[in-house]
Amino acid sequence: MSVTREYGAVTREILDELLSALGKNRVLSDHDGMEPYSWDETGKNFAVLPEVVVKPGNTEDVRAVMRIAQKHRIPVTASAARSGVAGGAIPLRRGIVLTTEKMNRILEVDPVNRTATVEPGVITNDLCKVAAEKGYLYAGSPMSTFTSTVGGNVATNAGGAKGIRYGSTRAHVLGLEVVLPGGDVLSLGGKIRKGTWGYDLKDLVVGSEGTLGIVTKIVVNLEPMPGRTADLLVPFRTIGEAVAATSKILALGVSLLSCEYLDQPSVLLTSRYVKYVYPFQDEAEAFLLIQVEGKDEETLERDCDKVGNLCYDEGAIEVFVADNRSDSADIWSVRQNYAEALRVKDPYFVSGDVLLPLSRVPDMVRSIEETAKKYELECVVCGHIGEGNMHPDIFKPDQMELREWESYSEAFFADLIRHAVDMGGIGSGEHGVGFVKKPFLTETKGEVEIGLMRRIKQAFDPDWILNPGKIVDS
Ligand SMILES: Cc1cc2nc3c(=O)[nH]c(=O)nc-3n(C[C@H](O)[C@H](O)[C@H](O)COP(=O)(O)OP(=O)(O)OC[C@H]3O[C@@H](n4cnc5c(N)ncnc54)[C@H](O)[C@@H]3O)c2cc1C
């Protein structure tokens, strides 16, 4: 059973408390200033205007905000780059939006421990660049690397194209500083790589979407740079062939950094947007984009041949190998700009994110096709197929009103998530639950598990002021 909580409103007195704690440049309460913080990439139609936006510059500022919020029972929604697509950063119950945009310093790169320490508002690609300058790879970057922040990635446990090799963000987080409601500070983990030292609260906070605490500092693992790489672009005449080839490629024992999937409609749409044409894009129903790593030129060539030959055996029309930076950048530009291209076509498109055991991906692809037909929706699909993570994305029919579209698209994804769960999968591989998938989480998890989640939430946030309305209700 869920209880609707009463929250306090942000009065003139509370505004004054925030102003005296942070200073006038760090508090916004005018409509136009706050409007950008009312929505994220889930869509402007879900916008909710906060009552106040605060821009803390350090941990002490965050503590001050949390003390004030706790005292007056004001909801606090953490907000970073707002590239999220599950509505996580939307302040559903209004109150305070706490943006981390002023906490954007890379504090340290430590070559001895192979770590970097950053504030949460650092743009992910800035961390990647600094790490690369020192000869390391930050392997946790999602496709939104140029816009999203490390804090947002931690809060959503973001995944990326290299997840097949390195895992999602959780695998790269070694330490976290977290401010709790009331202002207590937790220091979890550190520059250490293992441990059995009580319950692992760090791993619990990763992926908690701002519902358990505000992340104020992050220690990440840095990987050695991979060896030489080459990118293979492989068009297949049928979707079935591309999907079937994937599990065989993964079983080859070749060192792979990425194995991505794009169907023909998504390629046609994105190639127009980036003005780069994939070979055979008018004939091929699906494409695989595979990054192979080799410790030297000889190994790389041998392993590319292995993957290429297997693809031919599985029905590939052709295998294109990009072994220089410019060709690689071109073929990746289509995958990287996919979401932008969709947004340009339809600002109200809705993005899906089902995760399956690899063996059930072919069934899921069929289910996506059939469900799109049943709902008579235009649907494009891409995905981190090597991890079983597929993104079916749907467009609003022209004549449909926005209100109807919200419930219609929800019904479409409810069907897909149920199919995914029936096949041993889940309803989000990386985008998170936010509020858009909360009903399906509750439906598919069962009472015992949801009950435990609620009690964990209650232990961290007794007054349920942190990002209310997300993941679980009180
Ligand atoms: C073009 C595009 C491509 C994308 N590609 C990928 C992809 O490949 N993989 C992927 O996983 N996602 C992807 N996404 C989704 C999105 O980029 C990720 O979810 C990303 O991690 C969100 O980061 P952000 O900084 O924008 O966070 P926001 O959207 O601002 O916030 C996301 C959540 O984190 C919480 N939060 C933010 N900062 C903190 C903090 N300091 N402490 C506690 N909670 C906090 C917020 O409350 C919210 O619940 C993509 C989105 C777009 C638009």
The ligand as a MOL file (V3000), in Angstrom:
LIG
                    3D

  0  0  0     0  0            999 V3000
M  V30 BEGIN CTAB
M  V30 COUNTS 53 58 0 0 0
M  V30 BEGIN ATOM
M  V30 1 C 21.3270 11.3360 -26.7940 0
M  V30 2 C 21.2340 10.4760 -25.5570 0
M  V30 3 C 21.9640 9.3130 -25.4930 0
M  V30 4 C 21.9260 8.5290 -24.3270 0
M  V30 5 N 22.6970 7.4060 -24.2590 0
M  V30 6 C 22.7120 6.6850 -23.1320 0
M  V30 7 C 23.5260 5.5110 -23.0210 0
M  V30 8 O 24.2350 5.1090 -23.9320 0
M  V30 9 N 23.5040 4.8410 -21.8630 0
M  V30 10 C 22.7540 5.2560 -20.7960 0
M  V30 11 O 22.8070 4.6180 -19.7480 0
M  V30 12 N 21.9650 6.3330 -20.8750 0
M  V30 13 C 21.9300 7.0700 -21.9950 0
M  V30 14 N 21.1310 8.1770 -22.0740 0
M  V30 15 C 20.3530 8.6020 -20.8950 0
M  V30 16 C 21.1200 9.6150 -19.9740 0
M  V30 17 O 22.1220 10.3070 -20.6820 0
M  V30 18 C 21.7330 8.9010 -18.7770 0
M  V30 19 O 20.6990 8.4170 -17.9620 0
M  V30 20 C 22.6720 9.7730 -17.9210 0
M  V30 21 O 23.3380 8.9610 -16.9830 0
M  V30 22 C 21.9730 10.9140 -17.1940 0
M  V30 23 O 22.9590 11.8260 -16.7400 0
M  V30 24 P 22.6230 13.3490 -16.4490 0
M  V30 25 O 23.8770 13.9800 -15.9650 0
M  V30 26 O 21.9690 13.9660 -17.6070 0
M  V30 27 O 21.6090 13.1980 -15.2350 0
M  V30 28 P 20.1190 13.7660 -15.0750 0
M  V30 29 O 19.2890 13.3510 -16.2220 0
M  V30 30 O 20.1630 15.2000 -14.7430 0
M  V30 31 O 19.6650 12.9520 -13.7740 0
M  V30 32 C 19.4550 11.5650 -13.8410 0
M  V30 33 C 19.0970 11.0180 -12.4530 0
M  V30 34 O 20.2110 11.1310 -11.5940 0
M  V30 35 C 19.8660 11.8540 -10.4090 0
M  V30 36 N 21.0800 12.6000 -10.0440 0
M  V30 37 C 21.8000 13.4310 -10.8330 0
M  V30 38 N 22.8760 13.8840 -10.1560 0
M  V30 39 C 22.8280 13.3300 -8.9140 0
M  V30 40 C 23.6520 13.4100 -7.7580 0
M  V30 41 N 24.7550 14.1510 -7.7110 0
M  V30 42 N 23.3040 12.7030 -6.6630 0
M  V30 43 C 22.1900 11.9300 -6.6640 0
M  V30 44 N 21.3650 11.8180 -7.7290 0
M  V30 45 C 21.6920 12.5050 -8.8380 0
M  V30 46 C 18.6770 12.7070 -10.8090 0
M  V30 47 O 17.8550 13.0290 -9.6910 0
M  V30 48 C 17.9640 11.7770 -11.7720 0
M  V30 49 O 17.1760 10.8560 -11.0520 0
M  V30 50 C 21.1120 8.9420 -23.2320 0
M  V30 51 C 20.3430 10.1000 -23.3380 0
M  V30 52 C 20.3930 10.8680 -24.4760 0
M  V30 53 C 19.5750 12.1180 -24.5350 0
M  V30 END ATOM
M  V30 BEGIN BOND
M  V30 1 1 1 2
M  V30 2 1 2 3
M  V30 3 2 2 52
M  V30 4 2 3 4
M  V30 5 1 4 5
M  V30 6 1 4 50
M  V30 7 2 5 6
M  V30 8 1 6 7
M  V30 9 1 6 13
M  V30 10 2 7 8
M  V30 11 1 7 9
M  V30 12 1 9 10
M  V30 13 2 10 11
M  V30 14 1 10 12
M  V30 15 2 12 13
M  V30 16 1 13 14
M  V30 17 1 14 15
M  V30 18 1 14 50
M  V30 19 1 15 16
M  V30 20 1 16 17
M  V30 21 1 16 18
M  V30 22 1 18 19
M  V30 23 1 18 20
M  V30 24 1 20 21
M  V30 25 1 20 22
M  V30 26 1 22 23
M  V30 27 1 23 24
M  V30 28 2 24 25
M  V30 29 1 24 26
M  V30 30 1 24 27
M  V30 31 1 27 28
M  V30 32 2 28 29
M  V30 33 1 28 30
M  V30 34 1 28 31
M  V30 35 1 31 32
M  V30 36 1 32 33
M  V30 37 1 33 34
M  V30 38 1 33 48
M  V30 39 1 34 35
M  V30 40 1 35 36
M  V30 41 1 35 46
M  V30 42 1 36 37
M  V30 43 1 36 45
M  V30 44 2 37 38
M  V30 45 1 38 39
M  V30 46 1 39 40
M  V30 47 2 39 45
M  V30 48 1 40 41
M  V30 49 2 40 42
M  V30 50 1 42 43
M  V30 51 2 43 44
M  V30 52 1 44 45
M  V30 53 1 46 47
M  V30 54 1 46 48
M  V30 55 1 48 49
M  V30 56 2 50 51
M  V30 57 1 51 52
M  V30 58 1 52 53
M  V30 END BOND
M  V30 END CTAB
M  END
